[in-house]
Amino acid sequence: MKYYIISGEASGDLHGSNLMKALQKQDVNAEFRFWGGDLMQSVGGTLVKHYKALAFMGFSEVIMNLRTIAKNLSFCKSDIANYNPDVIIFIDYPGFNLRIAKWAKHKQFKTHYYISPQIWAWKEGRIKAIKRDVDAMYVILPFEKAFYEDKHNYPVHFVGHPLIDAISSRTQVDEFEFRATHGLSEKPIIALLPGSRKQEITKMLSVMLSVVDDYPNYQFVIAGAPSQDFSFYQTFIKQSNVHFISNKTYDLLSLSTAALVTSGTATLETALFKVPQVVCYKGSWVSYQIGKRVVNLDYISLVNLILDKEAVTELIQNDFNKKRLKKELDIILDDYERTKFFINYYELEKKLGGKGASQNTAQLIFDAIKDND
């Protein structure tokens, strides 16, 4: 069968690649055409557009790029029509994907959505479009099933979280070799995860690096995003005790003592590696002012949302400053305080379910399409 997959971010590229591998096991004749990245391309098929050309962060940034987004929407529709797939699989990226889903449903394509838009956080009104335009929804957070089914009477499949598979399947890193290869000393590592987009890295990294000189007994390592070049990060690095490693975030986290993490999927990844963390967020003034008025959540990190308590500290906007960051970093480096993190992280992993999210989703998609033939 022919699968058209649309993902617009690095995380979607990861989960899309694993879904494609799982679909190949179900369907030996699987053909793929997709919007994604290098990981999806390594599985096979045709890459239509790379997510690097699609990433716009925040309200103001989206408004500035409306013309480009409109062109991408138009091109995507014509590309789908020419390919004529058996199913379209959307991976998160709701601003774009829900618009395509509306068009695709009208054109009678099968529409399946893997990794739900976070409509439980904001834009809950999108439920009307989802119920109308999406044939099947596969959710990865345990509270999402109740949100959809109990609150909105829309049946969904809870398939587990794909990060558990991605992390458990990775090859164990050799610590001595890793440190030697990347010029790291024997000092404990504090990982810095400033995000993947230029806008957020610019706002996050300088503040993260402001505490470096206060911790001479540690070394700080920036986890470089695959979508950005070292030359971009280089402009922020002033201290000798700061290192940069690109596209090795999981290896880095597996060896880290603590982490400063930009809010997003990375907070959950850090937790699954059992690394105590401080969650950080700072957006543009306009984006933040709009966001705090429309987002109806007690927390911004997935760790706290899933556990429904403040298991990790969140430093948001003005609270994200050198003084507060140092205070919270001192806490997560304290042996007694660290024990609390490990207890909460094990509880988190239980709530996420076991392995097999990609396999579960592939099986459900393949069975649904096969039954409709």
C-alpha positions in Angstrom: 0.0 0.0 0.0 1.0 3.6 -0.5 1.5 5.8 2.6 1.7 9.6 2.6 3.1 10.8 5.9 3.4 14.5 7.1 5.6 15.5 10.0 7.0 18.9 10.5 9.5 18.7 13.3 12.6 16.7 14.5 10.5 14.7 17.0 8.0 13.8 14.3 10.9 12.7 12.1 12.0 10.3 14.8 8.6 8.9 15.5 7.7 8.8 11.8 10.8 6.8 11.0 10.0 4.2 13.7 6.4 4.0 12.5 7.6 3.5 8.9 9.8 0.6 10.1 6.9 -0.9 11.9 4.6 -0.5 8.8 7.2 -2.3 6.7 6.9 -5.3 9.0 3.1 -5.3 8.6 3.1 -4.5 4.8 6.0 -5.9 2.8 4.8 -3.8 -0.2 4.7 -0.5 1.7 5.6 2.6 -0.3 6.3 5.9 1.4 6.1 9.5 0.4 6.6 12.0 3.2 7.4 15.3 4.7 10.0 14.7 7.4 13.7 14.5 7.9 16.9 12.4 7.6 15.7 9.6 9.9 12.6 9.0 7.8 14.6 9.3 4.6 17.0 6.6 5.9 14.1 4.1 6.1 13.2 4.6 2.4 10.7 6.2 0.1 10.6 9.8 -1.2 11.2 12.9 1.0 9.1 15.7 -0.3 10.1 18.5 2.1 12.5 18.6 5.0 11.2 19.8 8.4 14.0 22.3 8.5 12.1 24.4 6.0 8.9 24.2 7.9 9.8 25.2 11.5 8.2 28.4 12.6 7.9 29.1 16.4 5.4 31.2 18.2 2.5 33.4 17.1 4.5 36.3 15.7 6.9 34.1 13.8 4.0 32.2 12.1 2.3 35.5 11.1 5.6 36.7 9.5 5.7 33.5 7.4 2.1 33.2 6.3 2.9 33.4 2.6 5.4 30.5 2.8 2.9 28.4 4.8 0.2 29.0 2.3 2.5 27.9 -0.6 3.4 24.7 1.3 -0.3 23.9 1.9 -1.1 24.3 -1.8 1.9 22.2 -2.9 1.1 19.5 -0.3 -2.4 19.1 -1.6 -1.4 18.8 -5.2 1.4 16.4 -4.3 -1.0 14.1 -2.4 -3.5 14.2 -5.3 -0.8 13.2 -7.7 0.5 10.4 -5.4 -3.0 9.1 -4.6 -2.1 7.3 -1.4 -4.1 4.6 0.4 -3.8 6.5 3.6 -2.5 9.8 4.8 -0.8 9.7 8.2 -0.4 13.0 10.1 2.2 13.3 12.9 1.4 16.1 15.3 2.2 19.5 13.6 -1.5 20.6 13.9 -1.5 24.0 12.3 -0.5 22.5 9.0 -1.9 19.0 9.3 -5.4 19.8 10.3 -5.8 22.0 7.2 -4.6 19.2 5.0 -6.9 16.8 6.8 -9.9 18.9 6.0 -9.0 19.0 2.4 -8.1 15.3 2.3 -11.3 14.1 4.0 -13.3 16.1 1.4 -11.3 14.3 -1.3 -12.2 11.0 0.3 -8.6 10.0 1.4 -8.2 7.9 4.5 -6.9 10.2 7.3 -5.1 8.8 10.3 -3.5 10.9 13.0 -0.5 9.7 15.1 0.4 11.8 18.1 -2.5 14.1 18.9 -2.4 17.8 18.7 -2.3 19.2 22.2 -5.8 20.5 22.1 -6.2 19.7 25.8 -3.8 22.6 26.3 -5.2 25.2 23.9 -7.4 25.5 20.9 -9.8 22.8 22.3 -12.2 24.0 19.6 -10.1 22.0 17.1 -12.0 18.9 18.4 -14.8 19.7 15.9 -12.3 19.5 13.0 -10.7 16.4 14.3 -14.1 14.6 14.7 -15.1 15.7 11.2 -11.8 15.1 9.3 -9.8 12.4 11.1 -10.8 8.8 10.6 -8.6 7.4 13.4 -6.6 9.1 16.2 -3.6 7.4 18.0 -2.7 9.1 21.3 0.5 8.7 23.2 -0.3 10.3 26.6 -2.5 8.4 29.1 -4.8 11.4 30.0 -5.5 12.1 26.3 -7.8 9.0 25.9 -10.1 10.2 28.7 -10.0 13.7 27.3 -11.2 12.6 23.9 -13.6 9.8 24.9 -15.1 11.0 28.1 -15.2 14.8 27.4 -15.8 14.8 23.7 -17.2 11.4 22.8 -14.6 10.7 20.2 -13.0 7.2 20.4 -9.2 7.1 20.1 -6.4 4.5 20.5 -3.9 4.9 23.3 -0.8 3.2 21.9 1.8 4.1 24.5 4.6 6.6 24.1 7.1 6.1 21.3 9.9 7.6 23.3 10.1 4.5 25.4 10.8 2.4 22.3 13.3 5.0 20.9 15.2 5.1 24.2 15.1 1.4 25.0 16.3 0.4 21.5 19.4 2.6 21.5 22.9 1.1 21.7 24.5 1.5 25.1 27.2 4.2 24.9 30.8 3.6 26.0 31.4 6.4 28.5 35.2 6.4 28.2 35.1 6.5 24.4 32.3 9.1 24.3 34.3 11.5 26.6 37.5 10.9 24.7 35.9 11.4 21.3 34.2 14.7 22.3 37.1 16.1 24.4 35.3 15.8 27.7 37.1 15.5 31.0 36.1 13.3 33.9 34.1 16.0 35.6 30.3 15.3 36.0 28.2 16.6 33.0 25.5 19.1 33.1 23.6 18.9 29.8 22.1 22.0 28.2 19.1 21.3 25.9 18.1 24.8 24.5 15.7 23.5 21.9 15.9 22.9 18.2 14.7 26.2 16.5 16.9 29.3 16.1 14.3 31.5 17.8 14.1 29.4 21.0 17.9 28.7 21.2 18.6 32.4 21.0 16.3 33.1 23.9 17.3 30.1 26.0 21.0 29.4 25.6 22.5 32.7 26.9 20.7 32.4 30.2 21.6 28.7 30.6 25.3 29.6 30.0 25.2 32.4 32.5 25.6 30.0 35.5 28.6 28.1 34.1 31.3 30.0 36.0 29.5 29.2 39.3 30.2 25.4 38.8 33.9 24.9 38.2 33.7 21.2 39.3 31.2 20.4 36.5 31.4 20.6 32.7 28.5 21.9 30.6 27.7 20.3 27.3 25.3 21.8 24.8 23.1 19.2 23.0 23.2 20.5 19.4 20.0 20.0 17.4 20.5 18.2 14.0 18.7 21.1 12.3 21.4 23.7 13.4 25.0 24.2 12.5 27.8 24.6 15.1 28.6 28.1 13.8 25.2 29.3 15.1 25.9 28.0 18.7 29.4 29.2 18.6 28.3 32.8 19.0 26.9 32.0 22.4 29.9 30.1 23.9 32.3 32.3 25.8 33.6 30.0 28.6 36.2 27.2 28.3 34.1 24.9 30.5 31.4 24.6 27.8 31.4 21.8 25.1 29.2 21.2 22.1 28.0 17.9 20.8 25.6 17.7 17.9 22.9 15.1 17.3 23.9 12.9 20.2 21.4 14.0 22.8 20.5 10.5 24.0 24.1 9.5 24.5 24.7 12.7 26.3 21.7 12.3 28.6 22.7 8.8 29.5 25.9 10.1 31.0 24.6 13.4 32.5 24.3 14.3 36.2 21.8 17.1 35.6 20.2 19.0 32.8 18.7 22.4 32.0 16.0 21.7 29.4 13.8 23.9 27.2 10.1 22.9 27.6 8.9 20.4 25.1 9.5 16.7 24.3 13.0 17.0 25.6 11.7 17.3 29.2 10.1 13.8 28.8 13.3 12.4 27.2 15.4 13.7 30.1 13.0 12.1 32.6 13.1 8.7 30.9 16.9 8.8 31.2 16.4 9.5 34.9 18.3 12.8 34.8 17.2 15.5 37.3 16.3 18.6 35.4 15.1 22.2 35.5 12.6 23.0 32.8 13.0 26.4 31.1 10.9 28.5 28.8 11.1 32.0 27.4 9.3 33.2 24.3 8.9 36.5 22.6 6.9 39.0 24.6 4.1 39.0 22.1 3.9 35.2 21.9 4.1 34.9 25.7 1.3 37.4 26.3 -1.0 35.7 23.9 0.0 32.2 25.1 -0.7 32.8 28.8 -4.2 34.0 27.9 -5.2 31.0 25.8 -3.3 28.1 27.4 -5.3 26.5 30.2 -2.8 24.4 32.0 -1.3 24.2 35.5 2.1 23.1 34.0 4.1 23.4 30.8 6.3 20.3 31.0 5.1 16.9 29.9 6.6 15.4 33.1 4.4 17.5 35.4 1.3 17.2 33.2 1.4 13.4 33.1 2.1 13.1 36.8 -0.3 15.9 37.6 2.1 17.5 40.1 5.2 19.7 40.2 7.8 16.9 39.9 10.2 19.2 38.1 10.7 22.9 38.6 9.5 25.1 35.7 11.1 28.5 35.2 8.9 30.5 32.8 9.6 33.8 31.1 10.8 36.3 33.8 11.5 33.5 36.3 14.0 32.2 33.8 17.0 34.2 35.0 20.5 33.6 36.3 19.6 33.9 40.0 16.6 31.5 39.9 18.4 29.1 37.6 21.4 28.8 39.9 19.1 28.2 42.9 17.3 25.4 41.1 20.4 23.9 39.7 21.9 23.7 43.3 18.8 21.8 44.3 19.0 19.1 41.6 22.7 18.6 42.3 21.9 17.8 46.0 22.0 14.1 46.7 18.9 14.1 48.9 16.8 16.1 46.5 17.8 14.0 43.6 16.2 10.9 45.2 12.8 12.6 44.8 13.4 12.9 41.1 14.1 9.2 40.6 11.0 8.2 42.5 8.8 10.5 40.4 10.5 9.4 37.2 9.7 5.7 37.8 6.1 6.6 38.5 6.1 8.6 35.2 7.4 5.6 33.2 4.6 3.3 34.6 1.9 5.8 33.5 3.3 5.9 30.0 2.8 2.1 29.5 5.3 -0.3 28.1 7.1 -0.7 24.8 5.5 -1.0 21.4 3.9 2.3 20.4 5.1 2.2 16.8 4.2 -1.5 16.4 0.7 -0.9 17.9 0.0 2.0 15.7 1.3 0.3 12.5 -0.9 -2.7 13.2 -4.0 -0.6 13.8 -3.4 1.5 10.6 -2.6 -1.5 8.4 -5.6 -3.5 9.7 -8.0 -0.5 9.2 -6.8 0.1 5.6 -6.8 -3.6 4.7 -10.3 -4.0 6.0 -11.5 -1.1 3.9 -10.1 -2.6 0.7 
